[in-house]
Amino acid sequence: MAEAFAALSIAANIAQFLDYARQLISHSKEIYSSLSGSLDEHQDLKLIIADIKNLAQESQPASSIRPLDADKLGFRKLAAECEPLADKLLGILKDLEVPNDARFRRVQAVRQTFRGVAKKKDIQDLQRRIAGIDVRLRERASRMLQNTHYSGITSAIISLTQTNERLKMNTDLNLEKMKLELISTLDRGRDEAARQQQAGFDMLSKQLFSLVEGGQLVAQQQTILQTLLFEEMEQREEAIKDAHKTTLDWMFERNETQFMNWLETGNGIYWVKGKAGSGKSTLMKYVSNHRATLETLRRWAGAEQLFTANFFFWNSGYPMQKSQVGLLQSLLYQVLRTYPALIMEVCPLNSFRRSWKRKELFDALDKVSKQTTLLAKSCFFVDGLDEYEGDDEDIIALLQELASCPSIKICVSSRPWNTFLDAFDDSKWKLVLEDLTRDDMRKYVHTMLIQNQAFSEMSKYDPRCETLVPQIARKAQGVWLWVYLVVRDLLRDLKGEEEYPLLQRRLDSFPDELESYFEDIIDRIDRIHSEETARIFLVAVTAVQPFPLLSLSYLSMEATDKDYAIRMELCGLSIQEAFQIKRKWRKLLNSRCRDLLEVDHITLGGVSSFLDDRVEFLHRTVRDFLRNNYQDELRKRAGDGFDARCSLCKTIVALSKVSVSDSANDGSNVVFPALELVEELVEEMLLYAQSFERTEAQSMARLLDEMNRVYCLRFAPCGLWTVWTEKRRKMPQLWDFPIRDYQEGTFLALVIRAGLRLYVGEKLEVDKVLTTKEDGHPLLDYACRPERYSTIIAQLEQDNDPDPQMVHLLLEHGSDPNQLMGSNYKGHTVWTFFILSCYCRSVRPRESDKAFTGRSSLDRYRAVIELMIDHGASPNETVRIPPSIPLPGRWTCAPLQREVGGPFEAVERDGTEVSIHWALQRIFGDHQAARFAQRMEEVAQRNRPRALYFWRLLRRT
């Protein structure tokens, strides 16, 4: 795509050169009219000629560059032909210039004009050659742009248009229309007479530049927008059931809810308060997309642009569906796709990377609200604050900060928890959902039952059937989920040709509370499945995100073979075989867990989507019930020794051994999970393994070693990496660190960063020289700076603070804090590089890093520094702080100068060297730095007698 627009850019430069040259040759103007003594256009032409010369030089392809496409090569040849014309024209212009210091500039101008007459023959020759290049330029550009010639530019425009549609981008740039207008201009320009009639500059160069700049701009906008898009962004909204017809219309009655008044004149936050299962999500989906909502908001916005966006928290879903990053990223994406012109203005320059941080997203939304390019107002709808996986007060503070902007208002929904009551209950902008839905429930129940033929027939001869409708609405107490479940059971009875007496008994037996209903469902599951049911529920509750349906086939193996994942061989499945397994387990899941767990649909899919079908809870209340009220009972039923974290790790290892192909027979198009999926599987397993170590004081060494072995085998055919972890995607810098981080390392390095102390300790005991090996990246650095870049880690908002116990473990097994990091790290040791990273975070923190912002985080950094001091970290080393990192006071000015007697040891082009003590002062303050200095002195005192004793022994010998 870039190549196509680059070729067109060359054509645009050539056209601009030809336009300016023709204009200068064809028209007579007074030379002295320019301050420089030549026409202003002469100066512009010099710049254009310089560009043409550069293009001509670039047309000489280097041997290392792949061959140029025909279009680009053709335009570059034309550019090369322009060079001698440019030189000749510049020579003529130079001869015609009036010097700045000419005493009689008007007289001198006349003389120069007469001299120009002598150049008439040269000028005519130039005109002829310019006309020839112009014809060839138009022919090649026209051929390139014609639909019949499926050129790179045509392909690029089609690709950009399709991406626009996929991203739902509301761009004003119609590249296809611009292309057609350009073709029309090219066709008209083939007629020399028509060209001569054009007034002023030819439109060709302007149109070429417009198409090039438009295409490049759209490509940049799309690239940034795609970094905001995540797969599960609209998944939750799509899964929410639509409101039943004729229900929820009361929301738009002004006296009933004040919602319409808030939309039109209100500000701040409107709170939808409701019990669990009361239909909050359905209401939020309904109002956020309703025509009345949008029309009223447009009156509020007036002449300004209106942005609307929504987000639906889902605690049982993926990390991005329950985090602040997911919320902000989704809102920003929806705003920017509505008005892409703001993308380059509000997004940071490094937005082309893969991961966004909370602060960057918040800052971008803040810029949207404050930018002046487009006056706009925004209304956001955020459902399920109680489903946010984090501190309730954090999400409240975030939304209140957003809503404090006069141009932003937010409608939120949640359960009536104390934190939300404290934050929103005093406002007049609120409603209690269960107080308003009884009539809607009657309508829904009546419609669902009456449209059932058996019920309709029964009602004709037994009028008692009609009494079921108000009974259900009354007993529901405003909980829609309860209504849905009751009606579903009654319809099942009607399908079995049951009559009114049993229907009434069914309704009477239905528990008033959802929790009792869930318990009743579990109790009604066939007892023969009791153990398997409990295990599936425990796995679902423990999983950090919905787990693949395919993994249930491996989970079932654990009942007969606890080591199945290790014994299992690498194997292959065809797409059809994988589909059959998933279809079978969808039915088995229903018999084991009834409707409490579900899989929306199963797709045959392709070889890359065999893990796409995921198991989810019927409703968030199911997960809450199992986790908070029923987990102990499930553990009893699951059997001795069962641990859901271990089981999840086993299924991940098993899934890692499976490859899928188009055909099981010929093995064509064999696909092992993509690198992104491999990374997520590994990181997910490490999360479970760490949790298991912390609570059970055991490592998962056998499973971890097996996973390492499997991936080594999987990636061995690649032949480019000594260890498979090196094939994991290199993440871009997630924060502005001055030195490019080259660490990737071995599997042991990976588990060190994951904090698996017991596993690492076992490996160090087996191989006692692991920490002292001089080749490779120091293991101690992985513990001091446990950076983990995967999507799941970012989404779970895990901190990257060091683990003092891991650092202590490595130091006790021989790691040296004074070990050099390697040539890429500019002479830093593990010790000095850790100090540098601490300094950088203290002066330029990342949002994802909570380092130095909380006592527990600060304590971990202090503990690591004390451990390194105790194990011989040199107090006399210096830390080189690169120029991009600010220094306090006057030292922030560039260039940095050494202060005599000051803390700086040296000043170089690549940074300023400061003492360890100076850096610690700036990071932790004078008091703590003094304590570190005292500790260093104490360590030195302890080591000094040993050194003296050593020298005495030498003298005696």
Buried (B, 14 or more C-beta within 10 A) or exposed (E): BEBBBBBBBBBBBBBBBBBBBBBBBEEEBEBBEBEEBBBEBBEEBBEBBEBBBEBBEBBEEEEEEEEBBBBBBBBBBBBBBBBEBBEBBBEBBEEBBBEEEBEEBEEBBBEBEEEBEEBEEBBEEBBEBBBEBBEBBBEBBBBBBBEEEEBBBBEBBBBBBEBBEEBEBEBEBEBBEBBEBBBEBBEBBEEEEEBEEBEEBBBBBBBBBBBBBBBBBBBBBBEBBBBBBBEBBBBBBEBBEEBBEEBBBBBBEEEEBBBBBBBBEBBBBBBBBBBBBBBBBBBBBBBBBBEBBBEBBBEBBEEEEBBBBBBBBBBBBBBBBBBBBBBBBBBBBBBBBBBBBBBEBBBBEEBEEBBBBBEBBBBBBBBBBEEEEEEBBBBBBBBBBBBBBEEBEEBBEBBBEBBEBEBBBBBBBBBBEEBBBEBBEEEEBBBBBBEBBBEBBBBBBBBBBBEBEBBEEBBEEEEEBEEBBBBBBEBBBBBBBBBBBBBEBBBEBBEEEBEBEEBBEBBEEBEEEBBEBBBEBBEEBEEEBBBBBBBBBBBBBBBBBBBBBBBBBBBBBBEEEBEBBBEBEEEBBBBEBBBEBBBEBBEBBBEBBBEBBBBEEBEEBEBBBBBBBBBBBBBBBBBBBBBEEBBEBBBEBBBEEBBBBBBBBBBBBBBBBBBBBBEBEEEEEEBBBEEEBBBBBBBBBBBBBBBBBEEEEEBBBEBBBBBBBBBBEBBEEEEEBEBBBBBBEEBEEBBEBBBEBEBBBBBBBBBBBBBBBBBBBEBBEEEEEBBEEEEEBBBBBBBBBBBBBBBBBBBBBBBBBBBBBBBBBBBEBBBBBBBBBBEEBBBBBBBBBBBBBBBBBBBBBBBBBBBBEEEEBBEBBBBBBBBBBBBBBBBEBBBBBBBEBEBEEEBEEEEBEBEEEEBBBEBEEEBBBBBBBBBBBBBBEEEBBBBBBEBBEEBBEEEEEEEEEEEEEEEEE
